[in-house]
């Protein structure tokens, strides 16, 4: 799949904890006769696994209607029906990273709150692009936290890419502007801009994120080509509210779902699809730069439901 090559065994391993919650659904259904009570319990278990209220109710209602029509009668059939419906849950859409159409500078703006795994996710994107012979530059626009800049510098050295930074406490938008100028001058393929790990409830910081986007557009008229929002899969439904706030400040084009290997509630991927409509483009399934996978619904569901 384009710049990112999915390896089923790796994503299956990364979803080990998530399969714990799906295993509860399997044990609930297999070997049992369908009933109204069983379907109610299935809905409750799906909500507990962070599939989201709307998605859980919708999926179970589809199973209920098929049961009432006599199309399915057993829990085993309901299990297979659920897997098929989940695969179809995601429409055919472009889940690849957007690149500059003319082969010029591609700018990827990365947002998210502190602790979501944003810097590590940036390293994973940069590593994958480098593996495809793309030249990459990083911009350290989280000027409020010295630790954030230092962390990005460490990754830049490991990956062999340049990082543009400014003074601590300086204007993040000015750093973004300088980074765009440097990337254009050096004819870099991709510029990845790190932003302050702002809380979605801090309005003034969200407005600053909008300012960074606008500065990029002035320097690179068709940029940013991708606005990736990093969400922590382990926080479940709270990630949905975070995403809504970020969407109000900037045009989010894709989601990087980080720490998917660290949660037993991976149903959040389904909730994001139902409630936000933003494509999950990449998932983080480990600690190293190599542990990034493209989100492919068929492979995801296959790995999710594997025993």
PASEBA-1860 file (N, C-alpha, C; in nm, 3 decimals):
! residues 307
1> XXXXXXXX> 0.084/-0.120/0.000/0.000/0.000/0.000/0.087/0.124/0.000 ~ 0.120/0.173/-0.113/0.194/0.298/-0.123/0.322/0.299/-0.042 ~ 0.336/0.403/0.041/0.458/0.423/0.117/0.470/0.327/0.234 ~ 0.361/0.269/0.277/0.365/0.182/0.394/0.323/0.042/0.354 ~ 0.403/-0.055/0.390/0.376/-0.194/0.355/0.327/-0.268/0.478 ~ 0.205/-0.316/0.472/0.148/-0.386/0.587/0.201/-0.528/0.596 ~ 0.232/-0.570/0.716/0.274/-0.707/0.744/0.174/-0.765/0.843 ~ 0.094/-0.862/0.799/-0.016/-0.911/0.880/0.031/-0.964/1.015
9> XXXXXXXX> 0.140/-1.037/1.017/0.186/-1.097/1.142/0.218/-0.991/1.245 ~ 0.271/-0.876/1.200/0.310/-0.772/1.294/0.188/-0.703/1.353 ~ 0.089/-0.674/1.269/-0.030/-0.608/1.322/-0.110/-0.705/1.408 ~ -0.106/-0.834/1.373/-0.174/-0.933/1.456/-0.112/-0.938/1.595 ~ 0.021/-0.935/1.599/0.091/-0.935/1.727/0.060/-0.806/1.804 ~ 0.057/-0.695/1.732/0.030/-0.567/1.797/-0.109/-0.557/1.855 ~ -0.203/-0.633/1.799/-0.341/-0.628/1.846/-0.372/-0.734/1.952 ~ -0.267/-0.792/2.009/-0.287/-0.901/2.105/-0.377/-0.861/2.221
17> XXXXXXXX> -0.354/-0.742/2.278/-0.436/-0.698/2.391/-0.578/-0.665/2.346 ~ -0.590/-0.607/2.227/-0.723/-0.574/2.177/-0.806/-0.701/2.159 ~ -0.743/-0.810/2.116/-0.816/-0.934/2.095/-0.872/-0.991/2.225 ~ -0.821/-0.944/2.339/-0.878/-0.988/2.465/-1.025/-0.947/2.474 ~ -1.054/-0.824/2.436/-1.192/-0.777/2.442/-1.277/-0.843/2.336 ~ -1.220/-0.865/2.218/-1.295/-0.932/2.112/-1.319/-1.078/2.149 ~ -1.224/-1.137/2.222/-1.240/-1.274/2.268/-1.362/-1.289/2.358 ~ -1.393/-1.182/2.433/-1.513/-1.184/2.517/-1.638/-1.196/2.429
25> XXXXXXXX> -1.637/-1.126/2.317/-1.751/-1.134/2.226/-1.760/-1.274/2.164 ~ -1.646/-1.330/2.128/-1.643/-1.464/2.070/-1.701/-1.566/2.168 ~ -1.654/-1.559/2.292/-1.701/-1.654/2.394/-1.849/-1.636/2.424 ~ -1.897/-1.513/2.410/-2.037/-1.485/2.434/-2.127/-1.549/2.327 ~ -2.079/-1.548/2.202/-2.164/-1.589/2.091/-2.150/-1.736/2.050 ~ -2.028/-1.783/2.041/-2.007/-1.915/1.983/-2.073/-2.027/2.064 ~ -2.141/-2.113/1.990/-2.206/-2.228/2.053/-2.339/-2.198/2.119 ~ -2.394/-2.079/2.095/-2.519/-2.042/2.160/-2.627/-2.011/2.056
33> XXXXXXXX> -2.749/-2.025/2.098/-2.863/-1.990/2.013/-2.894/-1.842/2.034 ~ -2.919/-1.772/1.926/-2.947/-1.629/1.937/-3.079/-1.605/2.011 ~ -3.079/-1.496/2.088/-3.199/-1.455/2.158/-3.191/-1.304/2.179 ~ -3.302/-1.245/2.216/-3.304/-1.101/2.241/-3.211/-1.066/2.356 ~ -3.208/-1.151/2.458/-3.121/-1.127/2.573/-2.975/-1.135/2.534 ~ -2.940/-1.231/2.449/-2.801/-1.247/2.406/-2.756/-1.125/2.325 ~ -2.843/-1.074/2.242/-2.809/-0.956/2.161/-2.792/-0.832/2.248 ~ -2.872/-0.820/2.352/-2.856/-0.708/2.444/-2.721/-0.717/2.515
41> XXXXXXXX> -2.684/-0.839/2.552/-2.555/-0.857/2.619/-2.440/-0.828/2.523 ~ -2.457/-0.867/2.397/-2.355/-0.840/2.297/-2.333/-0.689/2.283 ~ -2.442/-0.613/2.278/-2.430/-0.468/2.267/-2.355/-0.409/2.386 ~ -2.386/-0.457/2.506/-2.319/-0.409/2.627/-2.170/-0.438/2.622 ~ -2.134/-0.559/2.579/-1.993/-0.598/2.573/-1.918/-0.517/2.467 ~ -1.982/-0.487/2.357/-1.919/-0.408/2.251/-1.893/-0.265/2.298 ~ -1.988/-0.209/2.371/-1.969/-0.074/2.425/-1.853/-0.074/2.523 ~ -1.842/-0.179/2.604/-1.733/-0.190/2.701/-1.598/-0.201/2.632
49> XXXXXXXX> -1.597/-0.255/2.509/-1.474/-0.270/2.432/-1.445/-0.145/2.349 ~ -1.520/-0.038/2.375/-1.499/0.092/2.311/-1.533/0.096/2.163 ~ -1.628/0.013/2.122/-1.679/0.025/1.987/-1.765/0.151/1.973 ~ -1.802/0.209/2.087/-1.885/0.329/2.086/-2.032/0.291/2.092 ~ -2.112/0.377/2.153/-2.254/0.348/2.169/-2.324/0.342/2.034 ~ -2.300/0.442/1.950/-2.369/0.448/1.820/-2.333/0.329/1.732 ~ -2.203/0.297/1.725/-2.160/0.186/1.640/-2.210/0.053/1.695 ~ -2.202/0.036/1.826/-2.245/-0.090/1.888/-2.394/-0.114/1.864
57> XXXXXXXX> -2.473/-0.010/1.888/-2.617/-0.024/1.868/-2.650/-0.050/1.721 ~ -2.581/0.021/1.632/-2.607/0.002/1.490/-2.573/-0.137/1.440 ~ -2.458/-0.187/1.482/-2.414/-0.320/1.438/-2.504/-0.429/1.495 ~ -2.538/-0.417/1.623/-2.624/-0.518/1.685/-2.764/-0.513/1.626 ~ -2.811/-0.393/1.591/-2.943/-0.383/1.529/-2.946/-0.453/1.394 ~ -2.836/-0.445/1.320/-2.830/-0.516/1.192/-2.836/-0.666/1.214 ~ -2.765/-0.715/1.316/-2.770/-0.857/1.348/-2.910/-0.896/1.393 ~ -2.973/-0.809/1.474/-3.109/-0.837/1.524/-3.208/-0.849/1.408
65> XXXXXXXX> -3.197/-0.760/1.311/-3.288/-0.765/1.197/-3.267/-0.892/1.115 ~ -3.140/-0.931/1.096/-3.111/-1.054/1.023/-3.166/-1.175/1.099 ~ -3.158/-1.170/1.233/-3.211/-1.280/1.317/-3.364/-1.286/1.307 ~ -3.428/-1.171/1.312/-3.574/-1.167/1.304/-3.626/-1.214/1.168 ~ -3.545/-1.194/1.064/-3.584/-1.240/0.930/-3.552/-1.388/0.908 ~ -3.486/-1.446/1.007/-3.451/-1.587/0.996/-3.325/-1.613/0.914 ~ -3.252/-1.506/0.884/-3.130/-1.522/0.804/-3.016/-1.580/0.886 ~ -3.014/-1.553/1.015/-2.916/-1.613/1.105/-2.989/-1.658/1.231
73> XXXXXXXX> -2.941/-1.768/1.290/-3.010/-1.822/1.406/-2.915/-1.849/1.523 ~ -2.790/-1.870/1.492/-2.695/-1.909/1.598/-2.595/-1.799/1.627 ~ -2.531/-1.809/1.744/-2.425/-1.717/1.778/-2.308/-1.726/1.683 ~ -2.283/-1.848/1.634/-2.173/-1.867/1.537/-2.200/-1.788/1.410 ~ -2.323/-1.791/1.364/-2.359/-1.715/1.244/-2.352/-1.566/1.271 ~ -2.392/-1.526/1.392/-2.385/-1.385/1.428/-2.240/-1.337/1.433 ~ -2.150/-1.422/1.479/-2.007/-1.391/1.486/-1.951/-1.364/1.347 ~ -1.985/-1.451/1.250/-1.939/-1.433/1.113/-2.005/-1.311/1.050
81> XXXXXXXX> -2.130/-1.288/1.081/-2.203/-1.172/1.029/-2.138/-1.043/1.079 ~ -2.100/-1.040/1.207/-2.037/-0.923/1.266/-1.905/-0.892/1.196 ~ -1.826/-0.993/1.168/-1.698/-0.972/1.100/-1.719/-0.914/0.961 ~ -1.817/-0.968/0.888/-1.845/-0.917/0.753/-1.891/-0.772/0.757 ~ -1.979/-0.741/0.853/-2.030/-0.605/0.864/-1.919/-0.506/0.900 ~ -1.826/-0.548/0.984/-1.717/-0.459/1.023/-1.626/-0.427/0.904 ~ -1.598/-0.525/0.822/-1.515/-0.501/0.704/-1.582/-0.399/0.613 ~ -1.716/-0.409/0.603/-1.790/-0.318/0.515/-1.813/-0.182/0.580
89> XXXXXXXX> -1.775/-0.170/0.704/-1.800/-0.047/0.779/-1.723/0.071/0.723 ~ -1.608/0.041/0.664/-1.524/0.147/0.609/-1.545/0.157/0.459 ~ -1.587/0.272/0.410/-1.605/0.287/0.266/-1.472/0.287/0.195 ~ -1.478/0.266/0.065/-1.355/0.274/-0.013/-1.312/0.419/-0.015 ~ -1.195/0.448/0.038/-1.145/0.585/0.042/-0.993/0.582/0.040 ~ -0.935/0.695/0.011/-0.791/0.705/0.004/-0.733/0.717/0.145 ~ -0.666/0.612/0.188/-0.606/0.613/0.321/-0.454/0.628/0.315 ~ -0.402/0.663/0.198/-0.260/0.687/0.187/-0.227/0.831/0.226
97> XXXXXXXX> -0.103/0.853/0.265/-0.060/0.989/0.295/-0.064/1.072/0.167 ~ -0.117/1.191/0.178/-0.122/1.280/0.062/0.016/1.339/0.038 ~ 0.058/1.338/-0.086/0.185/1.398/-0.125/0.160/1.509/-0.226 ~ 0.255/1.600/-0.237/0.242/1.711/-0.332/0.223/1.656/-0.473 ~ 0.124/1.706/-0.541/0.089/1.654/-0.673/0.199/1.676/-0.776 ~ 0.272/1.786/-0.762/0.372/1.820/-0.863/0.511/1.766/-0.830 ~ 0.519/1.684/-0.727/0.648/1.631/-0.689/0.732/1.728/-0.609 ~ 0.672/1.842/-0.571/0.744/1.940/-0.492/0.742/1.906/-0.344
105> XXXXXXXX> 0.759/2.006/-0.260/0.765/1.985/-0.117/0.628/1.943/-0.062 ~ 0.626/1.831/0.010/0.508/1.786/0.082/0.522/1.827/0.228 ~ 0.419/1.889/0.283/0.420/1.929/0.424/0.316/1.849/0.500 ~ 0.361/1.783/0.606/0.272/1.706/0.693/0.270/1.773/0.830 ~ 0.154/1.821/0.870/0.138/1.884/1.000/0.086/1.779/1.097 ~ 0.152/1.765/1.211/0.114/1.661/1.307/0.069/1.727/1.438 ~ -0.052/1.691/1.481/-0.110/1.749/1.603/-0.148/1.639/1.700 ~ -0.173/1.680/1.825/-0.213/1.584/1.928/-0.173/1.637/2.064
113> XXXXXXXX> -0.227/1.578/2.169/-0.196/1.626/2.303/-0.071/1.557/2.356 ~ -0.012/1.616/2.460/0.104/1.554/2.524/0.067/1.415/2.575 ~ 0.155/1.321/2.553/0.133/1.185/2.601/0.065/1.095/2.501 ~ 0.021/1.149/2.388/-0.049/1.067/2.289/0.046/0.981/2.206 ~ 0.176/1.012/2.215/0.273/0.939/2.134/0.306/1.012/2.006 ~ 0.288/1.144/2.007/0.303/1.224/1.885/0.445/1.221/1.829 ~ 0.546/1.245/1.915/0.683/1.250/1.865/0.728/1.115/1.811 ~ 0.693/1.008/1.881/0.727/0.874/1.833/0.657/0.845/1.701
121> XXXXXXXX> 0.532/0.890/1.688/0.457/0.869/1.564/0.523/0.944/1.449 ~ 0.574/1.065/1.477/0.647/1.140/1.374/0.770/1.063/1.329 ~ 0.841/1.004/1.425/0.960/0.924/1.391/0.921/0.805/1.304 ~ 0.806/0.745/1.332/0.763/0.630/1.252/0.730/0.672/1.108 ~ 0.663/0.786/1.094/0.632/0.835/0.960/0.761/0.868/0.885 ~ 0.852/0.936/0.953/0.979/0.974/0.890/1.059/0.851/0.849 ~ 1.063/0.751/0.934/1.137/0.628/0.903/1.080/0.560/0.779 ~ 0.947/0.553/0.772/0.883/0.487/0.658/0.907/0.564/0.528
129> XXXXXXXX> 0.905/0.696/0.536/0.932/0.777/0.418/1.077/0.763/0.374 ~ 1.167/0.760/0.469/1.309/0.741/0.438/1.333/0.605/0.371 ~ 1.260/0.506/0.415/1.273/0.372/0.357/1.228/0.369/0.212 ~ 1.151/0.470/0.172/1.105/0.482/0.033/1.187/0.584/-0.044 ~ 1.308/0.612/0.008/1.402/0.704/-0.057/1.351/0.847/-0.066 ~ 1.266/0.887/0.030/1.221/1.025/0.037/1.312/1.100/0.134 ~ 1.355/1.219/0.095/1.430/1.302/0.189/1.332/1.371/0.283 ~ 1.367/1.374/0.411/1.275/1.422/0.514/1.342/1.527/0.602
137> XXXXXXXX> 1.266/1.629/0.639/1.312/1.729/0.735/1.204/1.742/0.843 ~ 1.248/1.766/0.967/1.155/1.783/1.078/1.156/1.927/1.126 ~ 1.043/1.974/1.176/1.033/2.109/1.232/0.983/2.097/1.376 ~ 1.062/2.147/1.470/1.028/2.138/1.612/0.950/2.262/1.654 ~ 0.820/2.261/1.632/0.737/2.378/1.662/0.672/2.372/1.800 ~ 0.710/2.275/1.880/0.667/2.274/2.020/0.773/2.350/2.098 ~ 0.769/2.482/2.088/0.874/2.565/2.147/0.857/2.586/2.296 ~ 0.747/2.538/2.352/0.720/2.561/2.494/0.785/2.456/2.584
145> XXXXXXXX> 0.816/2.341/2.529/0.874/2.234/2.610/1.009/2.194/2.553 ~ 1.114/2.223/2.629/1.248/2.187/2.585/1.260/2.038/2.564 ~ 1.192/1.960/2.647/1.199/1.814/2.636/1.144/1.766/2.502 ~ 1.043/1.835/2.452/0.983/1.794/2.324/1.082/1.816/2.211 ~ 1.152/1.930/2.215/1.251/1.960/2.112/1.367/1.861/2.120 ~ 1.411/1.832/2.242/1.522/1.738/2.261/1.485/1.600/2.211 ~ 1.363/1.558/2.237/1.319/1.427/2.191/1.317/1.419/2.040 ~ 1.272/1.526/1.976/1.269/1.528/1.830/1.412/1.529/1.774
153> XXXXXXXX> 1.503/1.599/1.842/1.642/1.600/1.798/1.704/1.461/1.808 ~ 1.672/1.390/1.914/1.724/1.254/1.930/1.678/1.166/1.815 ~ 1.549/1.176/1.782/1.496/1.097/1.672/1.559/1.138/1.539 ~ 1.582/1.268/1.521/1.640/1.315/1.395/1.779/1.257/1.374 ~ 1.857/1.247/1.481/1.991/1.189/1.471/1.985/1.040/1.441 ~ 1.892/0.970/1.504/1.877/0.827/1.481/1.835/0.798/1.337 ~ 1.751/0.886/1.285/1.697/0.864/1.151/1.781/0.928/1.041 ~ 1.875/1.013/1.081/1.959/1.079/0.982/1.888/1.187/0.904
161> XXXXXXXX> 1.804/1.265/0.974/1.732/1.374/0.907/1.760/1.504/0.982 ~ 1.744/1.615/0.913/1.768/1.745/0.974/1.644/1.792/1.047 ~ 1.663/1.866/1.157/1.552/1.924/1.231/1.574/2.074/1.244 ~ 1.470/2.151/1.216/1.474/2.297/1.230/1.405/2.334/1.361 ~ 1.471/2.415/1.442/1.413/2.453/1.570/1.434/2.603/1.593 ~ 1.366/2.656/1.692/1.380/2.797/1.728/1.413/2.809/1.875 ~ 1.402/2.931/1.927/1.432/2.954/2.067/1.318/2.901/2.154 ~ 1.353/2.852/2.273/1.251/2.804/2.364/1.158/2.919/2.401
169> XXXXXXXX> 1.028/2.894/2.389/0.929/2.995/2.418/0.903/3.088/2.302 ~ 0.972/3.066/2.189/0.953/3.150/2.072/0.823/3.121/1.999 ~ 0.800/3.193/1.892/0.678/3.179/1.814/0.682/3.051/1.731 ~ 0.594/2.953/1.758/0.594/2.828/1.681/0.570/2.851/1.532 ~ 0.486/2.948/1.499/0.456/2.975/1.359/0.580/3.024/1.285 ~ 0.665/3.100/1.356/0.788/3.149/1.294/0.881/3.033/1.263 ~ 0.886/2.935/1.353/0.968/2.815/1.328/0.914/2.739/1.207 ~ 0.782/2.730/1.198/0.722/2.662/1.083/0.756/2.732/0.953
177> XXXXXXXX> 0.753/2.865/0.956/0.787/2.944/0.837/0.932/2.919/0.797 ~ 1.023/2.923/0.894/1.165/2.900/0.866/1.189/2.758/0.814 ~ 1.117/2.663/0.869/1.133/2.524/0.826/1.087/2.506/0.682 ~ 0.977/2.572/0.647/0.929/2.563/0.509/1.032/2.624/0.413 ~ 1.089/2.738/0.452/1.190/2.803/0.369/1.313/2.714/0.353 ~ 1.357/2.653/0.463/1.475/2.565/0.457/1.448/2.442/0.372 ~ 1.330/2.383/0.388/1.296/2.262/0.311/1.290/2.292/0.162 ~ 1.234/2.409/0.127/1.227/2.448/-0.014/1.366/2.473/-0.070
185> XXXXXXXX> 1.451/2.540/0.009/1.587/2.572/-0.037/1.670/2.446/-0.058 ~ 1.649/2.346/0.028/1.726/2.222/0.020/1.660/2.118/-0.070 ~ 1.543/2.155/-0.125/1.468/2.064/-0.215/1.436/1.932/-0.144 ~ 1.393/1.944/-0.021/1.352/1.826/0.057/1.218/1.775/0.004 ~ 1.199/1.644/0.011/1.073/1.586/-0.037/0.958/1.609/0.061 ~ 0.985/1.585/0.190/0.877/1.592/0.289/0.924/1.667/0.414 ~ 0.844/1.762/0.457/0.866/1.833/0.583/0.757/1.790/0.680 ~ 0.798/1.739/0.796/0.703/1.697/0.900/0.712/1.797/1.015
193> XXXXXXXX> 0.601/1.862/1.045/0.599/1.967/1.147/0.536/1.914/1.275 ~ 0.616/1.915/1.382/0.565/1.881/1.514/0.505/2.007/1.576 ~ 0.395/1.992/1.646/0.330/2.107/1.710/0.321/2.084/1.860 ~ 0.293/2.191/1.933/0.284/2.180/2.078/0.178/2.079/2.117 ~ 0.210/1.999/2.218/0.116/1.898/2.265/0.007/1.960/2.346 ~ -0.074/2.039/2.280/-0.175/2.120/2.346/-0.292/2.036/2.394 ~ -0.352/2.078/2.503/-0.478/2.019/2.545/-0.588/2.074/2.455 ~ -0.680/1.987/2.415/-0.785/2.031/2.324/-0.878/2.133/2.390
201> XXXXXXXX> -0.868/2.148/2.524/-0.953/2.245/2.594/-0.889/2.383/2.604 ~ -0.764/2.397/2.560/-0.694/2.524/2.567/-0.712/2.601/2.436 ~ -0.810/2.692/2.437/-0.847/2.760/2.314/-0.735/2.841/2.252 ~ -0.656/2.910/2.332/-0.552/2.995/2.276/-0.445/2.912/2.206 ~ -0.418/2.793/2.259/-0.319/2.706/2.195/-0.375/2.643/2.067 ~ -0.505/2.615/2.066/-0.567/2.563/1.945/-0.564/2.669/1.835 ~ -0.583/2.794/1.873/-0.576/2.903/1.774/-0.434/2.915/1.719 ~ -0.335/2.888/1.802/-0.197/2.891/1.756/-0.171/2.783/1.652
209> XXXXXXXX> -0.236/2.669/1.671/-0.224/2.560/1.573/-0.280/2.604/1.439 ~ -0.391/2.677/1.442/-0.449/2.732/1.319/-0.351/2.829/1.253 ~ -0.281/2.907/1.334/-0.184/3.004/1.283/-0.069/2.932/1.212 ~ -0.022/2.822/1.270/0.085/2.744/1.206/0.039/2.696/1.069 ~ -0.083/2.644/1.064/-0.137/2.597/0.935/-0.141/2.710/0.833 ~ -0.185/2.828/0.875/-0.196/2.941/0.783/-0.059/2.988/0.734 ~ 0.041/2.984/0.823/0.177/3.023/0.784/0.232/2.925/0.680 ~ 0.204/2.798/0.699/0.248/2.698/0.602/0.187/2.727/0.465
217> XXXXXXXX> 0.059/2.762/0.464/-0.010/2.788/0.338/0.050/2.908/0.264 ~ 0.098/3.006/0.339/0.160/3.122/0.275/0.290/3.085/0.207 ~ 0.365/2.995/0.270/0.498/2.958/0.215/0.487/2.846/0.113 ~ 0.394/2.753/0.137/0.371/2.641/0.045/0.221/2.642/0.013 ~ 0.183/2.709/-0.095/0.042/2.736/-0.124/-0.053/2.616/-0.116 ~ -0.007/2.498/-0.154/-0.096/2.382/-0.150/-0.078/2.299/-0.023 ~ -0.001/2.354/0.074/0.020/2.283/0.199/-0.068/2.337/0.311 ~ -0.073/2.270/0.424/-0.016/2.137/0.444/-0.097/2.031/0.368
225> XXXXXXXX> -0.027/1.938/0.310/-0.092/1.836/0.229/-0.163/1.732/0.315 ~ -0.113/1.716/0.435/-0.171/1.621/0.529/-0.170/1.682/0.668 ~ -0.282/1.673/0.738/-0.289/1.716/0.878/-0.324/1.591/0.958 ~ -0.222/1.532/1.018/-0.240/1.408/1.091/-0.263/1.435/1.239 ~ -0.369/1.379/1.292/-0.398/1.390/1.434/-0.360/1.258/1.501 ~ -0.270/1.266/1.597/-0.227/1.147/1.671/-0.319/1.129/1.791 ~ -0.385/1.015/1.797/-0.473/0.982/1.909/-0.419/0.860/1.982 ~ -0.430/0.862/2.113/-0.385/0.752/2.197/-0.498/0.651/2.208
233> XXXXXXXX> -0.480/0.532/2.151/-0.585/0.431/2.151/-0.622/0.386/2.291 ~ -0.531/0.400/2.387/-0.556/0.347/2.521/-0.656/0.430/2.599 ~ -0.686/0.553/2.555/-0.778/0.638/2.632/-0.922/0.623/2.583 ~ -0.944/0.540/2.484/-1.080/0.508/2.442/-1.161/0.627/2.396 ~ -1.282/0.639/2.450/-1.377/0.739/2.402/-1.330/0.883/2.421 ~ -1.239/0.907/2.513/-1.186/1.043/2.529/-1.118/1.091/2.403 ~ -1.065/0.997/2.325/-0.999/1.033/2.200/-1.098/1.094/2.101 ~ -1.223/1.052/2.109/-1.326/1.105/2.019/-1.347/1.253/2.046
241> XXXXXXXX> -1.358/1.291/2.173/-1.378/1.431/2.208/-1.258/1.514/2.170 ~ -1.137/1.461/2.192/-1.016/1.531/2.150/-1.021/1.561/2.001 ~ -1.056/1.461/1.924/-1.058/1.476/1.779/-1.157/1.584/1.736 ~ -1.273/1.589/1.800/-1.373/1.690/1.764/-1.320/1.830/1.785 ~ -1.247/1.852/1.894/-1.192/1.984/1.923/-1.085/2.023/1.822 ~ -1.000/1.927/1.787/-0.896/1.955/1.688/-0.958/1.983/1.552 ~ -1.063/1.911/1.519/-1.130/1.931/1.390/-1.190/2.071/1.380 ~ -1.228/2.127/1.494/-1.284/2.262/1.494/-1.177/2.367/1.468
249> XXXXXXXX> -1.051/2.334/1.498/-0.941/2.430/1.482/-0.870/2.416/1.349 ~ -0.855/2.294/1.302/-0.783/2.270/1.177/-0.855/2.161/1.097 ~ -0.827/2.155/0.972/-0.887/2.053/0.886/-0.806/1.925/0.898 ~ -0.849/1.838/0.985/-0.780/1.710/1.005/-0.810/1.621/0.885 ~ -0.705/1.568/0.822/-0.723/1.485/0.703/-0.704/1.336/0.731 ~ -0.641/1.304/0.844/-0.618/1.165/0.874/-0.579/1.146/1.019 ~ -0.595/1.026/1.067/-0.563/0.994/1.206/-0.453/0.889/1.212 ~ -0.357/0.915/1.300/-0.255/0.816/1.336/-0.297/0.765/1.473
257> XXXXXXXX> -0.343/0.641/1.479/-0.388/0.583/1.605/-0.270/0.515/1.671 ~ -0.216/0.579/1.774/-0.096/0.530/1.841/-0.131/0.438/1.958 ~ -0.034/0.358/1.997/-0.044/0.270/2.114/-0.155/0.167/2.101 ~ -0.185/0.126/1.978/-0.290/0.026/1.959/-0.249/-0.107/2.021 ~ -0.118/-0.128/2.033/-0.069/-0.251/2.094/-0.083/-0.250/2.246 ~ -0.114/-0.134/2.304/-0.118/-0.123/2.449/-0.257/-0.120/2.507 ~ -0.359/-0.147/2.426/-0.496/-0.139/2.475/-0.574/-0.266/2.445 ~ -0.666/-0.297/2.535/-0.757/-0.410/2.512/-0.892/-0.359/2.460
265> XXXXXXXX> -0.895/-0.230/2.421/-1.020/-0.169/2.377/-1.005/-0.111/2.236 ~ -0.956/-0.194/2.147/-0.930/-0.148/2.010/-1.054/-0.120/1.929 ~ -1.172/-0.142/1.989/-1.294/-0.106/1.919/-1.303/0.042/1.890 ~ -1.213/0.122/1.950/-1.210/0.266/1.926/-1.193/0.297/1.778 ~ -1.129/0.209/1.703/-1.114/0.230/1.558/-1.251/0.236/1.492 ~ -1.342/0.151/1.536/-1.477/0.149/1.483/-1.552/0.276/1.524 ~ -1.536/0.315/1.651/-1.604/0.436/1.700/-1.560/0.559/1.624 ~ -1.432/0.568/1.592/-1.380/0.681/1.516/-1.446/0.688/1.378
273> XXXXXXXX> -1.459/0.571/1.315/-1.522/0.566/1.183/-1.666/0.614/1.190 ~ -1.739/0.569/1.292/-1.881/0.599/1.303/-1.906/0.744/1.341 ~ -1.829/0.794/1.438/-1.861/0.923/1.497/-1.787/1.041/1.436 ~ -1.675/1.016/1.369/-1.596/1.127/1.315/-1.591/1.128/1.163 ~ -1.588/1.012/1.103/-1.580/1.006/0.957/-1.445/1.043/0.901 ~ -1.343/1.055/0.988/-1.207/1.084/0.943/-1.134/0.952/0.922 ~ -1.066/0.934/0.812/-0.997/0.807/0.791/-0.880/0.785/0.887 ~ -0.879/0.670/0.951/-0.759/0.626/1.022/-0.662/0.579/0.915
281> XXXXXXXX> -0.550/0.647/0.903/-0.455/0.614/0.796/-0.342/0.525/0.844 ~ -0.298/0.548/0.968/-0.185/0.471/1.019/-0.214/0.428/1.162 ~ -0.157/0.314/1.200/-0.170/0.267/1.338/-0.032/0.231/1.391 ~ -0.008/0.265/1.516/0.117/0.231/1.582/0.099/0.103/1.661 ~ 0.186/0.006/1.637/0.170/-0.125/1.701/0.297/-0.168/1.774 ~ 0.374/-0.071/1.822/0.496/-0.104/1.894/0.576/0.021/1.925 ~ 0.697/0.002/1.979/0.777/0.113/2.028/0.879/0.166/1.927 ~ 0.918/0.085/1.830/1.026/0.125/1.741/0.972/0.197/1.618
289> XXXXXXXX> 1.059/0.269/1.545/1.014/0.339/1.424/0.956/0.245/1.318 ~ 0.992/0.119/1.323/0.940/0.024/1.225/0.796/-0.020/1.256 ~ 0.751/0.009/1.378/0.622/-0.043/1.421/0.506/0.048/1.381 ~ 0.490/0.065/1.253/0.379/0.145/1.199/0.318/0.067/1.084 ~ 0.186/0.068/1.077/0.115/-0.006/0.973/0.011/0.083/0.908 ~ -0.012/0.064/0.779/-0.126/0.133/0.718/-0.253/0.071/0.772 ~ -0.357/0.150/0.788/-0.483/0.092/0.832/-0.557/0.039/0.711 ~ -0.573/-0.093/0.708/-0.646/-0.159/0.602/-0.759/-0.238/0.668
297> XXXXXXXX> -0.885/-0.200/0.645/-0.997/-0.262/0.715/-0.998/-0.414/0.713 ~ -0.974/-0.474/0.597/-0.979/-0.620/0.587/-0.873/-0.684/0.676 ~ -0.750/-0.633/0.670/-0.642/-0.690/0.750/-0.667/-0.662/0.899 ~ -0.719/-0.542/0.928/-0.744/-0.507/1.067/-0.846/-0.603/1.128 ~ -0.959/-0.624/1.061/-1.062/-0.712/1.113/-1.010/-0.855/1.122 ~ -0.933/-0.898/1.022/-0.876/-1.032/1.024/-0.784/-1.052/1.144 ~ -0.701/-0.951/1.170/-0.610/-0.959/1.284/-0.684/-0.947/1.416 ~ -0.788/-0.865/1.416/-0.867/-0.842/1.536/-0.942/-0.967/1.580
305> XXX> -0.994/-1.042/1.483/-1.076/-1.160/1.513/-0.998/-1.290/1.512 ~ -0.867/-1.283/1.483/-0.786/-1.404/1.482/-0.776/-1.462/1.623 ~ -0.772/-1.593/1.634/-0.761/-1.657/1.766/-0.616/-1.668/1.807
END
